[in-house]
Amino acid sequence: MSETDTRTRTKPKIKTKQPKLHKVLLVNDDFTPREFVVQVLKAVFRLTADTAYAKMMVAHQKGVCVIAVYTREIAETKATEAVDLAQQNGFPLLFTTEPEE
Ligand code: TYC
């Protein structure tokens, strides 16, 4: 009759970490037309017209507004895309990224 193996087996624990999320921030300026800001938010960040308008107004009134959170690579790509669009149209519109706490 065979006996039950009671030895302890240590299974290697694979540690995985969730990637840190990064915020994309919209920064106010005195030159970029409101309508252009809304167009960029709709095109690059896929916001609805209402959400884009609301976020544009928060940046306009408070100086800055969080637009969305993504993994670092996507946040940086989208911020760059949005700034490039503004530059192509001669506007100083600025988007920045920062890691979430
Ligand atoms: N302040 C700009 C204006 O009055 C509009 C604007 C809003 C610009 C938000 C940038 O992030 C911004 N024309």
Backbone and ligand atoms as CSV (ligand in chain L), in Angstrom:
chain,resi,resn,atom,element,x,y,z
A,1,MET,N,N,0.849,-1.196,0.000
A,1,MET,CA,C,0.000,0.000,0.000
A,1,MET,C,C,0.885,1.246,0.000
A,2,SER,N,N,0.607,2.176,-0.910
A,2,SER,CA,C,1.454,3.364,-1.004
A,2,SER,C,C,1.024,4.416,0.001
A,3,GLU,N,N,2.004,5.169,0.494
A,3,GLU,CA,C,1.694,6.218,1.461
A,3,GLU,C,C,1.567,7.576,0.789
A,4,THR,N,N,0.785,8.399,1.392
A,4,THR,CA,C,0.590,9.745,0.839
A,4,THR,C,C,1.860,10.566,1.014
A,5,ASP,N,N,2.281,11.243,-0.033
A,5,ASP,CA,C,3.473,12.093,0.031
A,5,ASP,C,C,3.109,13.399,0.723
A,6,THR,N,N,3.687,13.605,1.876
A,6,THR,CA,C,3.350,14.809,2.643
A,6,THR,C,C,4.455,15.852,2.624
A,7,ARG,N,N,5.454,15.640,1.723
A,7,ARG,CA,C,6.536,16.635,1.667
A,7,ARG,C,C,6.001,17.980,1.126
A,8,THR,N,N,6.636,19.011,1.581
A,8,THR,CA,C,6.203,20.340,1.141
A,8,THR,C,C,6.878,20.697,-0.173
A,9,ARG,N,N,6.089,21.071,-1.127
A,9,ARG,CA,C,6.670,21.492,-2.406
A,9,ARG,C,C,6.467,22.997,-2.541
A,10,THR,N,N,7.547,23.681,-2.821
A,10,THR,CA,C,7.441,25.129,-2.956
A,10,THR,C,C,7.275,25.480,-4.421
A,11,LYS,N,N,6.110,25.970,-4.721
A,11,LYS,CA,C,5.798,26.365,-6.108
A,11,LYS,C,C,6.330,27.780,-6.308
A,12,PRO,N,N,7.144,28.001,-7.317
A,12,PRO,CA,C,7.671,29.362,-7.495
A,12,PRO,C,C,6.536,30.354,-7.731
A,13,LYS,N,N,6.574,31.400,-6.948
A,13,LYS,CA,C,5.515,32.402,-7.086
A,13,LYS,C,C,5.945,33.465,-8.100
A,14,ILE,N,N,5.197,33.566,-9.172
A,14,ILE,CA,C,5.536,34.548,-10.197
A,14,ILE,C,C,4.892,35.883,-9.834
A,15,LYS,N,N,5.760,36.868,-9.630
A,15,LYS,CA,C,5.244,38.185,-9.241
A,15,LYS,C,C,4.975,39.034,-10.478
A,16,THR,N,N,3.766,39.474,-10.598
A,16,THR,CA,C,3.447,40.381,-11.697
A,16,THR,C,C,2.910,41.668,-11.097
A,17,LYS,N,N,3.299,42.772,-11.676
A,17,LYS,CA,C,2.813,44.066,-11.188
A,17,LYS,C,C,1.962,44.727,-12.257
A,18,GLN,N,N,0.910,45.363,-11.822
A,18,GLN,CA,C,0.108,46.146,-12.761
A,18,GLN,C,C,0.931,47.343,-13.207
A,19,PRO,N,N,0.929,47.660,-14.509
A,19,PRO,CA,C,1.671,48.852,-14.922
A,19,PRO,C,C,1.026,50.099,-14.339
A,20,LYS,N,N,1.861,51.030,-13.911
A,20,LYS,CA,C,1.360,52.288,-13.360
A,20,LYS,C,C,0.610,53.071,-14.444
A,21,LEU,N,N,-0.486,53.681,-14.076
A,21,LEU,CA,C,-1.232,54.476,-15.054
A,21,LEU,C,C,-0.751,55.924,-15.032
A,22,HIS,N,N,-0.829,56.542,-16.199
A,22,HIS,CA,C,-0.382,57.937,-16.328
A,22,HIS,C,C,-1.533,58.823,-16.786
A,23,LYS,N,N,-1.607,59.992,-16.172
A,23,LYS,CA,C,-2.649,60.955,-16.527
A,23,LYS,C,C,-2.194,61.803,-17.704
A,24,VAL,N,N,-3.142,62.151,-18.562
A,24,VAL,CA,C,-2.876,63.170,-19.577
A,24,VAL,C,C,-3.588,64.436,-19.108
A,25,LEU,N,N,-2.823,65.518,-18.995
A,25,LEU,CA,C,-3.369,66.792,-18.515
A,25,LEU,C,C,-3.443,67.811,-19.638
A,26,LEU,N,N,-4.549,68.508,-19.698
A,26,LEU,CA,C,-4.733,69.610,-20.641
A,26,LEU,C,C,-4.414,70.907,-19.898
A,27,VAL,N,N,-3.538,71.717,-20.499
A,27,VAL,CA,C,-3.097,72.966,-19.862
A,27,VAL,C,C,-3.715,74.162,-20.585
A,28,ASN,N,N,-4.228,75.107,-19.823
A,28,ASN,CA,C,-4.834,76.296,-20.418
A,28,ASN,C,C,-3.781,77.227,-21.024
A,29,ASP,N,N,-4.191,77.987,-22.028
A,29,ASP,CA,C,-3.373,79.090,-22.544
A,29,ASP,C,C,-4.338,80.159,-23.030
A,30,ASP,N,N,-3.800,81.336,-23.376
A,30,ASP,CA,C,-4.665,82.459,-23.750
A,30,ASP,C,C,-4.925,82.550,-25.250
A,31,PHE,N,N,-4.358,81.656,-26.039
A,31,PHE,CA,C,-4.392,81.824,-27.498
A,31,PHE,C,C,-5.194,80.781,-28.262
A,32,THR,N,N,-5.153,79.542,-27.813
A,32,THR,CA,C,-5.832,78.483,-28.570
A,32,THR,C,C,-7.346,78.665,-28.486
A,33,PRO,N,N,-8.036,78.679,-29.627
A,33,PRO,CA,C,-9.496,78.827,-29.589
A,33,PRO,C,C,-10.167,77.642,-28.883
A,34,ARG,N,N,-11.214,77.948,-28.136
A,34,ARG,CA,C,-11.946,76.888,-27.418
A,34,ARG,C,C,-12.386,75.776,-28.358
A,35,GLU,N,N,-12.901,76.179,-29.506
A,35,GLU,CA,C,-13.421,75.201,-30.462
A,35,GLU,C,C,-12.325,74.245,-30.932
A,36,PHE,N,N,-11.102,74.776,-31.105
A,36,PHE,CA,C,-9.999,73.912,-31.538
A,36,PHE,C,C,-9.666,72.895,-30.442
A,37,VAL,N,N,-9.658,73.337,-29.186
A,37,VAL,CA,C,-9.378,72.426,-28.063
A,37,VAL,C,C,-10.395,71.286,-28.064
A,38,VAL,N,N,-11.658,71.628,-28.255
A,38,VAL,CA,C,-12.729,70.618,-28.275
A,38,VAL,C,C,-12.502,69.629,-29.425
A,39,GLN,N,N,-12.120,70.130,-30.593
A,39,GLN,CA,C,-11.865,69.246,-31.739
A,39,GLN,C,C,-10.747,68.253,-31.445
A,40,VAL,N,N,-9.675,68.735,-30.822
A,40,VAL,CA,C,-8.539,67.861,-30.492
A,40,VAL,C,C,-8.963,66.795,-29.476
A,41,LEU,N,N,-9.725,67.201,-28.469
A,41,LEU,CA,C,-10.167,66.242,-27.441
A,41,LEU,C,C,-11.050,65.156,-28.056
A,42,LYS,N,N,-11.879,65.549,-29.009
A,42,LYS,CA,C,-12.741,64.562,-29.682
A,42,LYS,C,C,-11.906,63.632,-30.570
A,43,ALA,N,N,-10.982,64.207,-31.334
A,43,ALA,CA,C,-10.227,63.419,-32.319
A,43,ALA,C,C,-9.196,62.499,-31.669
A,44,VAL,N,N,-8.441,63.021,-30.702
A,44,VAL,CA,C,-7.321,62.250,-30.150
A,44,VAL,C,C,-7.757,61.381,-28.975
A,45,PHE,N,N,-8.647,61.927,-28.130
A,45,PHE,CA,C,-9.015,61.200,-26.912
A,45,PHE,C,C,-10.402,60.565,-26.991
A,46,ARG,N,N,-11.027,60.707,-28.171
A,46,ARG,CA,C,-12.338,60.069,-28.417
A,46,ARG,C,C,-13.390,60.495,-27.393
A,47,LEU,N,N,-13.320,61.750,-26.958
A,47,LEU,CA,C,-14.348,62.248,-26.044
A,47,LEU,C,C,-15.579,62.658,-26.857
A,48,THR,N,N,-16.740,62.583,-26.228
A,48,THR,CA,C,-17.949,63.097,-26.868
A,48,THR,C,C,-17.861,64.628,-26.868
A,49,ALA,N,N,-18.676,65.256,-27.682
A,49,ALA,CA,C,-18.682,66.717,-27.769
A,49,ALA,C,C,-18.941,67.338,-26.389
A,50,ASP,N,N,-19.889,66.783,-25.648
A,50,ASP,CA,C,-20.235,67.326,-24.326
A,50,ASP,C,C,-19.085,67.187,-23.329
A,51,THR,N,N,-18.470,66.004,-23.286
A,51,THR,CA,C,-17.353,65.781,-22.363
A,51,THR,C,C,-16.158,66.646,-22.752
A,52,ALA,N,N,-15.899,66.733,-24.052
A,52,ALA,CA,C,-14.778,67.549,-24.531
A,52,ALA,C,C,-14.983,69.012,-24.126
A,53,TYR,N,N,-16.191,69.514,-24.314
A,53,TYR,CA,C,-16.486,70.905,-23.964
A,53,TYR,C,C,-16.313,71.123,-22.452
A,54,ALA,N,N,-16.846,70.192,-21.662
A,54,ALA,CA,C,-16.763,70.317,-20.203
A,54,ALA,C,C,-15.312,70.320,-19.735
A,55,LYS,N,N,-14.476,69.437,-20.295
A,55,LYS,CA,C,-13.069,69.356,-19.877
A,55,LYS,C,C,-12.300,70.589,-20.337
A,56,MET,N,N,-12.604,71.060,-21.536
A,56,MET,CA,C,-11.965,72.286,-22.030
A,56,MET,C,C,-12.267,73.438,-21.073
A,57,MET,N,N,-13.519,73.536,-20.617
A,57,MET,CA,C,-13.908,74.624,-19.716
A,57,MET,C,C,-13.231,74.520,-18.347
A,58,VAL,N,N,-13.032,73.281,-17.863
A,58,VAL,CA,C,-12.325,73.110,-16.584
A,58,VAL,C,C,-10.893,73.632,-16.723
A,59,ALA,N,N,-10.220,73.262,-17.822
A,59,ALA,CA,C,-8.844,73.752,-18.042
A,59,ALA,C,C,-8.853,75.272,-18.190
A,60,HIS,N,N,-9.811,75.782,-18.929
A,60,HIS,CA,C,-9.925,77.223,-19.161
A,60,HIS,C,C,-10.086,77.985,-17.840
A,61,GLN,N,N,-10.888,77.439,-16.929
A,61,GLN,CA,C,-11.182,78.136,-15.675
A,61,GLN,C,C,-10.198,77.820,-14.556
A,62,LYS,N,N,-9.674,76.599,-14.536
A,62,LYS,CA,C,-8.798,76.207,-13.412
A,62,LYS,C,C,-7.326,76.147,-13.789
A,63,GLY,N,N,-7.035,76.185,-15.112
A,63,GLY,CA,C,-5.647,76.160,-15.547
A,63,GLY,C,C,-5.201,74.811,-16.068
A,64,VAL,N,N,-5.849,73.753,-15.572
A,64,VAL,CA,C,-5.451,72.404,-15.974
A,64,VAL,C,C,-6.627,71.450,-15.749
A,65,CYS,N,N,-6.680,70.384,-16.549
A,65,CYS,CA,C,-7.737,69.384,-16.367
A,65,CYS,C,C,-7.214,68.002,-16.764
A,66,VAL,N,N,-7.537,66.986,-15.959
A,66,VAL,CA,C,-7.189,65.605,-16.317
A,66,VAL,C,C,-8.122,65.160,-17.442
A,67,ILE,N,N,-7.535,64.712,-18.541
A,67,ILE,CA,C,-8.338,64.276,-19.685
A,67,ILE,C,C,-8.638,62.786,-19.626
A,68,ALA,N,N,-7.617,61.978,-19.300
A,68,ALA,CA,C,-7.804,60.526,-19.242
A,68,ALA,C,C,-6.589,59.897,-18.592
A,69,VAL,N,N,-6.687,58.602,-18.251
A,69,VAL,CA,C,-5.522,57.860,-17.761
A,69,VAL,C,C,-5.312,56.630,-18.645
A,70,TYR,N,N,-4.028,56.375,-18.925
A,70,TYR,CA,C,-3.634,55.255,-19.791
A,70,TYR,C,C,-2.335,54.685,-19.234
A,71,THR,N,N,-1.872,53.591,-19.828
A,71,THR,CA,C,-0.512,53.147,-19.538
A,71,THR,C,C,0.428,54.228,-20.075
A,72,ARG,N,N,1.669,54.245,-19.565
A,72,ARG,CA,C,2.589,55.344,-19.885
A,72,ARG,C,C,2.752,55.558,-21.382
A,73,GLU,N,N,2.987,54.502,-22.108
A,73,GLU,CA,C,3.234,54.610,-23.554
A,73,GLU,C,C,2.051,55.257,-24.282
A,74,ILE,N,N,0.851,54.816,-23.957
A,74,ILE,CA,C,-0.328,55.362,-24.648
A,74,ILE,C,C,-0.553,56.812,-24.238
A,75,ALA,N,N,-0.379,57.119,-22.954
A,75,ALA,CA,C,-0.544,58.504,-22.496
A,75,ALA,C,C,0.422,59.432,-23.234
A,76,GLU,N,N,1.683,59.016,-23.343
A,76,GLU,CA,C,2.688,59.860,-23.998
A,76,GLU,C,C,2.408,60.004,-25.488
A,77,THR,N,N,2.002,58.917,-26.122
A,77,THR,CA,C,1.701,58.967,-27.564
A,77,THR,C,C,0.547,59.918,-27.839
A,78,LYS,N,N,-0.491,59.834,-27.023
A,78,LYS,CA,C,-1.666,60.683,-27.240
A,78,LYS,C,C,-1.356,62.154,-26.965
A,79,ALA,N,N,-0.588,62.411,-25.912
A,79,ALA,CA,C,-0.222,63.796,-25.601
A,79,ALA,C,C,0.597,64.388,-26.748
A,80,THR,N,N,1.540,63.612,-27.272
A,80,THR,CA,C,2.381,64.068,-28.386
A,80,THR,C,C,1.534,64.323,-29.631
A,81,GLU,N,N,0.624,63.399,-29.910
A,81,GLU,CA,C,-0.268,63.526,-31.074
A,81,GLU,C,C,-1.082,64.829,-30.983
A,82,ALA,N,N,-1.599,65.104,-29.787
A,82,ALA,CA,C,-2.435,66.294,-29.584
A,82,ALA,C,C,-1.615,67.574,-29.720
A,83,VAL,N,N,-0.400,67.575,-29.157
A,83,VAL,CA,C,0.468,68.763,-29.258
A,83,VAL,C,C,0.892,68.972,-30.708
A,84,ASP,N,N,1.197,67.901,-31.417
A,84,ASP,CA,C,1.573,68.002,-32.834
A,84,ASP,C,C,0.442,68.629,-33.653
A,85,LEU,N,N,-0.781,68.176,-33.397
A,85,LEU,CA,C,-1.947,68.728,-34.109
A,85,LEU,C,C,-2.049,70.235,-33.883
A,86,ALA,N,N,-1.848,70.641,-32.628
A,86,ALA,CA,C,-1.915,72.063,-32.294
A,86,ALA,C,C,-0.819,72.837,-33.017
A,87,GLN,N,N,0.402,72.304,-33.010
A,87,GLN,CA,C,1.522,72.990,-33.659
A,87,GLN,C,C,1.301,73.119,-35.160
A,88,GLN,N,N,0.753,72.067,-35.767
A,88,GLN,CA,C,0.462,72.121,-37.208
A,88,GLN,C,C,-0.537,73.228,-37.524
A,89,ASN,N,N,-1.344,73.588,-36.527
A,89,ASN,CA,C,-2.351,74.634,-36.732
A,89,ASN,C,C,-1.931,75.976,-36.120
A,90,GLY,N,N,-0.691,76.037,-35.655
A,90,GLY,CA,C,-0.132,77.290,-35.151
A,90,GLY,C,C,-0.599,77.698,-33.762
A,91,PHE,N,N,-1.027,76.716,-32.958
A,91,PHE,CA,C,-1.496,77.028,-31.603
A,91,PHE,C,C,-0.537,76.481,-30.547
A,92,PRO,N,N,-0.410,77.182,-29.420
A,92,PRO,CA,C,0.530,76.758,-28.367
A,92,PRO,C,C,-0.070,75.768,-27.363
A,93,LEU,N,N,-1.151,75.106,-27.760
A,93,LEU,CA,C,-1.863,74.190,-26.858
A,93,LEU,C,C,-0.907,73.137,-26.301
A,94,LEU,N,N,-1.025,72.894,-24.983
A,94,LEU,CA,C,-0.108,71.968,-24.314
A,94,LEU,C,C,-0.842,70.853,-23.570
A,95,PHE,N,N,-0.331,69.645,-23.768
A,95,PHE,CA,C,-0.773,68.482,-22.993
A,95,PHE,C,C,0.461,67.915,-22.311
A,96,THR,N,N,0.339,67.518,-21.044
A,96,THR,CA,C,1.455,66.893,-20.342
A,96,THR,C,C,0.984,65.550,-19.784
A,97,THR,N,N,1.929,64.732,-19.343
A,97,THR,CA,C,1.569,63.449,-18.708
A,97,THR,C,C,2.267,63.369,-17.362
A,98,GLU,N,N,1.638,62.657,-16.438
A,98,GLU,CA,C,2.294,62.374,-15.154
A,98,GLU,C,C,1.743,61.089,-14.563
A,99,PRO,N,N,2.616,60.340,-13.855
A,99,PRO,CA,C,2.156,59.089,-13.262
A,99,PRO,C,C,1.120,59.334,-12.173
A,100,GLU,N,N,0.174,58.417,-12.057
A,100,GLU,CA,C,-0.795,58.478,-10.951
A,100,GLU,C,C,-0.099,58.048,-9.673
A,101,GLU,N,N,-0.568,58.577,-8.560
A,101,GLU,CA,C,0.021,58.233,-7.251
A,101,GLU,C,C,-0.144,56.736,-6.998
L,1,TYC,N1,N,-8.262,79.895,-22.793
L,1,TYC,C1,C,-8.518,79.677,-24.220
L,1,TYC,C2,C,-9.318,80.848,-24.771
L,1,TYC,O1,O,-9.889,81.599,-24.007
L,1,TYC,C3,C,-9.270,78.368,-24.472
L,1,TYC,C4,C,-8.532,77.211,-23.931
L,1,TYC,C5,C,-9.144,76.335,-23.054
L,1,TYC,C6,C,-7.204,76.978,-24.290
L,1,TYC,C7,C,-8.456,75.253,-22.521
L,1,TYC,C8,C,-6.508,75.889,-23.785
L,1,TYC,O2,O,-6.469,73.986,-22.380
L,1,TYC,C9,C,-7.137,75.040,-22.890
L,1,TYC,N2,N,-9.375,80.970,-26.079
